[in-house]
Structure formats: C-alpha cells, structure tokens
Amino acid sequence: MISNEARIMEKVLRLIDMRNVVHKMISNPTRNNQYEEPPKSLYKKYITKCEIISNRKCVSLKSSVNPKKHIFYFHGGAYTMQAKKIHWHIIGNILSKTQCEITFINYPLTPEHTCIDTMAMVIKAYSLLCKTNEQEIILSGDSAGGGLALSLAQHIKMEEIQPTPAKIILLSPWLDVSMENSTPIEQDNRDLILSKEMLKIVGRRYAGNYDIKNYRCSPLYGELTGIGDIALFTGTSEILNVQARQLRDELKSHGQKCSYYEYERMQHVWVGFPIPEAKEAMGKVISFIEN
C-alpha cells in the first residue's frame, strides 16, 4: 500500500505527461547553469568551497568544521540534463541530518561530451579532492549519477587509486546504458518519467567510442568485488528496477555486501519527492552513512 501523497504524485506525473517533458528536455537540452551550484539557502546554512576542475565548478558543502565523512554526489539526468532542484533537495536533506561534507561533481554532459570526457573529469576530481583527505569517502548518485558513481568505484579498484571509497549509495541507478535487459512492456508503461527507447538512444550517445557494455558507461558489467559496501534503492514502477535487481543478484553471487531497498509503485528517483516513502528511504540513507 502506497501513501496518498504518492498516489497524488502519480496523478500529477500523468497529468503533465512527465515522460514527454523529460523526452523533450533530453532531446534538446538547455544550458542555463541554473542549478550547477547550490541554492542561496544552502550557501547561507553551510560552509561552502568551490573548486574549478577541468573548467567545471565543483561545490563542496560542510555541515561541520571537521566532518569525518566526505560524500561525492553525482546528479541524474540521463547524462544529458544539468542538475535540478530535486538534486539539491537530496543533498540538503543529507547535510541537515549528518555531520559530513558533500561535494557536488559537475561532470561533462552529452551531447557535447561522451563517457570518455565524463570519466576523465570525475577521476581527476576524485584524485584532486582526496589527495590530502583523511575522511571516510562515500560515492553517491541518482539515476545516471548512480551509474557514474559505481563506474568510478570500479575504476578506483582496477587502477588501485587511493583512498578507496568505503560506501556507495545508489538511488534509482542507471546501470546498463545498452538497455538490452528484458523489460516487460507493462514495466515500461508503469514508468511515468523514462522510456526504454529514449534511454537506448541516450545510452548510445553517452557511450561514444566505448563498447556499450564497457563498465565505464554500463557498470552492471564491471568489477563488483572490493569496491565498498553498497546501498541500493529502487521502485517497482521504475523501468530501471530490472537493472537494480540484476545488480543485487550479481552482488550477492560475488559475496559483495549490499543493502537493498525496493519500494512498491515508486517512480524514478522518488527519494527526492515530497512523500512519506521518500522520508523513510532518506532515513535509511542517513543510517547507512552514519553507521
């Protein structure tokens, strides 16, 4: 049984035809830079520092002077759209309930860039920002940002980069840009935000010269051991729910620790919605960070 608020959210998404809205935004992305840095309210509330990495502004916010944990956050948007209010809402939620530092990684997007540019930038950002870092490192992201967080963790393991992340938080992650997984048509229809065909087109664009199943763009096929403890959140109405279940099963078969949370009838990145289920899931995110 889902909450009344979640039911209303479903109706709103249908009413505004959110899937078509997102399709148009991905097909013709704007670059207004509106949410590439925190809202003024977060600047006022937290200790803020900006770093320019590969000509891109990355913003770090701290809820205490000497936080023991440092979260690298990668926003969603099909590797195409800039950050939205929902991403800063998620970041603000975490900051308000933990004593940590969160760095927003403003990574390169398609169609101007491909996975080659994106991975190069996030690897550089991680190496620079962790150079003298004694904090516990956590990688986190939603949707495409979740896939990017996992790809980065795999690269860190393969290249023996130090320090290594202790934890990875994946919120409705996009884990296989090929979209070749078997997705029932009814599952596609339940998702009111994304479609399989749209993601196939964007996935091919993002992969660029890489094989579509290269771990750098499709981490479902990458190294899944020794990359840090994972918390994985998914909703049964998401088209990406199939990939989340695949990752859960692969992690289990490899003996990799995974805290798996699946919520009935939740839509894509529902953790950022103003609904009780999001509040509950965020509580689990906070517990995962703190413990």
Wavefront OBJ file of the C-alpha trace (Angstrom):
o trace
v 0.000 0.000 0.000
v 1.432 3.369 -1.012
v 0.722 6.699 0.650
v -1.950 9.133 -0.515
v 0.821 11.605 -1.278
v 2.479 9.071 -3.608
v -0.857 8.449 -5.352
v -1.280 12.173 -5.898
v 2.272 12.346 -7.251
v 1.438 9.602 -9.759
v -1.616 11.555 -10.913
v 0.413 14.747 -11.293
v 3.090 12.968 -13.344
v 0.386 11.573 -15.641
v -1.429 14.884 -15.881
v 1.636 16.824 -17.004
v 2.817 13.912 -19.190
v 6.170 13.905 -17.421
v 7.659 11.269 -19.699
v 7.140 13.519 -22.721
v 8.513 16.526 -20.807
v 11.687 14.610 -19.943
v 11.995 13.306 -23.512
v 11.935 16.876 -24.840
v 14.484 18.033 -22.248
v 16.846 15.215 -23.185
v 16.330 15.694 -26.931
v 17.039 19.424 -26.744
v 18.957 20.118 -23.509
v 19.343 23.687 -22.320
v 22.474 25.001 -20.656
v 21.230 27.767 -18.363
v 23.516 26.777 -15.441
v 20.647 27.486 -13.037
v 21.328 24.614 -10.658
v 25.012 23.898 -11.211
v 25.648 25.346 -7.791
v 23.673 25.382 -4.544
v 20.577 27.498 -3.927
v 21.294 30.583 -1.808
v 19.667 28.916 1.198
v 22.401 26.249 1.270
v 25.160 28.838 0.842
v 23.824 30.615 3.930
v 23.455 27.470 6.006
v 26.684 25.559 5.296
v 30.411 26.108 4.918
v 30.961 26.267 1.166
v 34.019 25.930 -1.043
v 34.311 25.918 -4.849
v 36.920 24.153 -6.953
v 37.392 24.557 -10.707
v 38.293 21.165 -12.182
v 38.642 20.741 -15.953
v 36.936 24.134 -16.354
v 33.911 22.951 -14.358
v 32.797 24.265 -10.969
v 32.506 21.666 -8.224
v 30.981 22.858 -4.957
v 31.620 21.353 -1.520
v 29.325 21.985 1.436
v 30.100 21.094 5.051
v 27.704 20.784 7.947
v 30.583 20.925 10.460
v 34.129 22.318 10.522
v 35.884 18.928 10.530
v 33.472 16.354 9.093
v 34.588 12.732 9.292
v 32.764 11.685 6.134
v 33.056 13.079 2.608
v 30.318 12.285 0.085
v 30.878 12.769 -3.643
v 27.465 13.308 -5.234
v 26.710 12.741 -8.942
v 23.364 14.070 -10.161
v 20.988 12.291 -12.530
v 19.583 13.484 -15.838
v 20.430 10.760 -18.373
v 23.994 12.131 -18.654
v 22.359 14.993 -20.565
v 20.470 17.354 -18.271
v 22.009 19.706 -15.762
v 21.215 19.378 -12.081
v 17.681 20.226 -10.983
v 16.126 21.378 -7.716
v 15.470 17.771 -6.738
v 19.209 17.042 -6.612
v 19.957 19.920 -4.254
v 16.944 18.857 -2.198
v 18.508 15.407 -1.738
v 21.905 16.928 -0.905
v 20.347 19.390 1.522
v 18.429 16.573 3.221
v 21.622 14.613 3.830
v 23.515 17.669 5.077
v 20.751 18.555 7.537
v 20.873 15.120 9.176
v 24.582 14.244 9.164
v 27.932 15.724 10.131
v 29.531 15.368 6.707
v 30.908 17.132 3.665
v 29.246 16.735 0.283
v 30.966 17.633 -2.973
v 28.710 18.148 -5.983
v 30.608 16.904 -9.049
v 29.535 18.994 -12.027
v 30.550 16.488 -14.702
v 30.528 16.911 -18.537
v 27.251 16.081 -20.308
v 26.084 14.774 -23.660
v 25.702 15.606 -26.484
v 28.728 17.924 -26.133
v 30.714 15.168 -24.422
v 30.808 11.387 -24.150
v 31.686 8.927 -21.414
v 35.379 9.380 -22.236
v 35.285 13.048 -21.148
v 32.976 12.411 -18.222
v 35.047 9.624 -16.702
v 38.294 11.564 -17.203
v 36.841 14.546 -15.340
v 35.377 12.614 -12.385
v 38.590 10.607 -11.952
v 40.578 13.857 -11.891
v 38.122 15.429 -9.444
v 38.273 12.438 -7.127
v 42.077 12.345 -7.161
v 42.432 16.085 -6.536
v 39.838 16.325 -3.790
v 41.042 13.211 -1.970
v 44.751 13.976 -2.158
v 45.077 15.005 1.487
v 41.779 13.584 2.652
v 41.579 11.523 5.831
v 37.795 11.355 5.811
v 35.713 8.265 5.085
v 34.823 8.504 1.388
v 31.306 7.770 0.132
v 30.233 7.846 -3.527
v 26.583 8.601 -4.197
v 24.298 9.428 -7.074
v 20.829 9.144 -8.517
v 19.835 7.707 -11.905
v 22.723 8.291 -14.347
v 24.685 9.739 -11.431
v 24.304 6.434 -9.618
v 25.739 4.601 -12.599
v 28.614 7.092 -12.744
v 29.319 6.628 -9.018
v 29.538 2.853 -9.485
v 31.719 3.175 -12.611
v 34.091 5.435 -10.693
v 34.287 2.955 -7.803
v 35.162 0.193 -10.251
v 37.864 2.317 -11.883
v 39.338 3.171 -8.480
v 39.541 -0.563 -7.684
v 41.072 -1.522 -11.035
v 43.677 1.267 -11.018
v 44.411 0.901 -7.285
v 43.720 4.583 -6.640
v 43.915 5.722 -3.011
v 41.946 6.371 -0.928
v 39.222 3.897 -1.792
v 35.546 4.634 -1.058
v 34.096 2.870 1.966
v 30.498 3.059 0.764
v 28.391 3.639 -2.346
v 24.797 4.925 -2.315
v 22.772 4.254 -5.468
v 19.374 5.949 -5.846
v 17.348 4.583 -8.784
v 20.617 3.973 -10.673
v 21.038 3.596 -14.444
v 23.469 0.697 -14.589
v 23.340 -0.555 -18.193
v 23.080 2.089 -20.912
v 22.594 -0.592 -23.582
v 19.068 -1.196 -22.214
v 19.310 -4.728 -23.628
v 17.874 -6.262 -20.483
v 14.500 -7.957 -20.867
v 11.928 -5.394 -19.741
v 8.230 -6.358 -19.886
v 6.126 -3.828 -21.792
v 3.965 -3.322 -18.710
v 7.075 -2.317 -16.753
v 7.912 0.275 -19.388
v 4.359 1.599 -19.186
v 4.444 1.885 -15.388
v 7.368 4.307 -15.508
v 5.875 7.788 -15.866
v 9.235 9.520 -16.329
v 11.537 7.369 -18.502
v 11.109 5.098 -21.526
v 13.305 2.269 -22.760
v 13.602 3.611 -26.301
v 14.589 7.081 -25.111
v 17.278 5.648 -22.834
v 18.638 3.448 -25.635
v 19.267 6.498 -27.795
v 20.888 8.488 -24.984
v 22.923 5.484 -23.837
v 24.473 5.005 -27.251
v 25.263 8.710 -27.405
v 26.902 8.692 -23.983
v 28.980 5.564 -24.678
v 30.637 7.265 -27.658
v 33.540 5.126 -28.889
v 33.276 2.716 -25.972
v 31.594 -0.637 -26.258
v 28.035 -0.119 -24.991
v 28.697 -2.648 -22.208
v 32.035 -1.216 -21.111
v 31.972 -0.762 -17.329
v 32.730 2.949 -17.747
v 29.220 3.504 -19.119
v 27.484 0.276 -18.031
v 28.848 -0.624 -14.572
v 26.499 -3.593 -14.313
v 29.186 -5.457 -16.300
v 32.154 -4.195 -14.287
v 34.077 -5.327 -11.201
v 31.694 -5.887 -8.301
v 34.005 -7.026 -5.523
v 36.104 -4.946 -3.169
v 34.542 -1.645 -4.212
v 32.867 -0.692 -0.918
v 29.582 -1.507 0.814
v 26.557 -0.655 -1.332
v 23.092 0.684 -0.503
v 20.731 0.309 -3.455
v 17.298 1.991 -3.662
v 14.730 1.250 -6.371
v 10.969 1.445 -7.015
v 8.904 -1.257 -8.706
v 7.386 1.259 -11.151
v 10.785 2.272 -12.483
v 11.953 0.924 -15.827
v 15.398 0.685 -14.223
v 14.066 -1.613 -11.495
v 15.077 -4.582 -13.663
v 18.718 -3.424 -13.636
v 18.653 -2.801 -9.889
v 17.514 -6.376 -9.309
v 20.218 -7.659 -11.641
v 22.869 -5.740 -9.711
v 21.505 -7.034 -6.398
v 21.713 -10.617 -7.638
v 25.206 -10.145 -9.107
v 26.484 -8.603 -5.887
v 25.042 -11.477 -3.893
v 26.645 -14.062 -6.170
v 30.026 -12.326 -5.725
v 29.681 -12.148 -1.946
v 29.600 -8.338 -2.068
v 27.710 -6.626 0.745
v 24.562 -4.832 -0.449
v 21.719 -3.228 1.479
v 18.829 -3.488 -0.989
v 15.660 -1.398 -0.636
v 12.787 -1.872 -3.084
v 9.645 0.238 -2.689
v 6.287 -0.706 -4.175
v 4.993 1.529 -7.012
v 7.645 4.187 -6.540
v 8.614 6.233 -9.584
v 12.092 7.192 -10.767
v 14.197 8.968 -8.097
v 11.208 9.069 -5.754
v 13.668 9.617 -2.890
v 13.588 13.310 -3.836
v 9.766 13.551 -3.852
v 7.705 15.191 -1.058
v 6.127 11.882 0.008
v 6.349 9.695 3.145
v 8.156 6.921 1.273
v 10.956 9.346 0.416
v 11.271 10.370 4.049
v 11.526 6.722 5.082
v 14.101 5.936 2.388
v 16.156 9.009 3.311
v 16.216 7.738 6.879
v 17.809 4.540 5.578
v 20.319 6.587 3.557
v 21.278 8.531 6.667
v 21.669 5.337 8.722
v 23.880 3.844 6.002
v 26.081 6.961 6.017
v 26.340 7.190 9.795
v 26.892 3.511 10.676
l 1 2 3 4 5 6 7 8 9 10 11 12 13 14 15 16 17 18 19 20 21 22 23 24 25 26 27 28 29 30 31 32 33 34 35 36 37 38 39 40 41 42 43 44 45 46 47 48 49 50 51 52 53 54 55 56 57 58 59 60 61 62 63 64 65 66 67 68 69 70 71 72 73 74 75 76 77 78 79 80 81 82 83 84 85 86 87 88 89 90 91 92 93 94 95 96 97 98 99 100 101 102 103 104 105 106 107 108 109 110 111 112 113 114 115 116 117 118 119 120 121 122 123 124 125 126 127 128 129 130 131 132 133 134 135 136 137 138 139 140 141 142 143 144 145 146 147 148 149 150 151 152 153 154 155 156 157 158 159 160 161 162 163 164 165 166 167 168 169 170 171 172 173 174 175 176 177 178 179 180 181 182 183 184 185 186 187 188 189 190 191 192 193 194 195 196 197 198 199 200 201 202 203 204 205 206 207 208 209 210 211 212 213 214 215 216 217 218 219 220 221 222 223 224 225 226 227 228 229 230 231 232 233 234 235 236 237 238 239 240 241 242 243 244 245 246 247 248 249 250 251 252 253 254 255 256 257 258 259 260 261 262 263 264 265 266 267 268 269 270 271 272 273 274 275 276 277 278 279 280 281 282 283 284 285 286 287 288 289 290 291
